Amino acid sequence: MKTVQNTLVQEVSDLKGVKSLIIPILVAVITAGLTLFARFIPNFLR
């Protein structure tokens, strides 16, 4: 029973680590996309 509990705790902490990596990566990708989009807008207006 103790090993099952330790395994579950380890898996949950691994998931939290993955989430803490995914969120900044998503924010960086979205920011880069918006930056590129903003740079192309003046070219379309000309």
N, C-alpha and C positions, 0 to 999 in steps of 0.2 A: 504494500500500500504506500509506503514511504517513497519508493522509487517512482511509482506512478505520479505521485504528487510533485516530486522534484522534476520529472519530465514535463508535466503540464506547466509548471512555473517557468521552466527554461523555454518552452515553446512560446508562451505568452510574451516573455521578455524579448525573444527573437522577433516576434511580430511587431512589438513596439519599436524595436530598432529599425526594422524595415520601413515602418510608417514614418519615422523621423527622418529617414533618407528620402523617401518618395515625395513628401510634401515640398521640401526645398527644391528638388529637381523639377517638379511640376511648376512651381512659381518661377523658376529661372527660365524654363521653356516658354511659358506664357509671356513673360516680360520680354524675352527676345523676339517672340512673334509680334507683339504689339509694337516694339521698337522698329522692326523692319516694316510693318504696315504703316507706321507714322512717317517713315522716311519715303515711302512710295507715294503718299498722298500728294505732296507738292508736284511730283512728276506728272500725275494724272491731271492736275489743274492747269497745267501749261498747254 
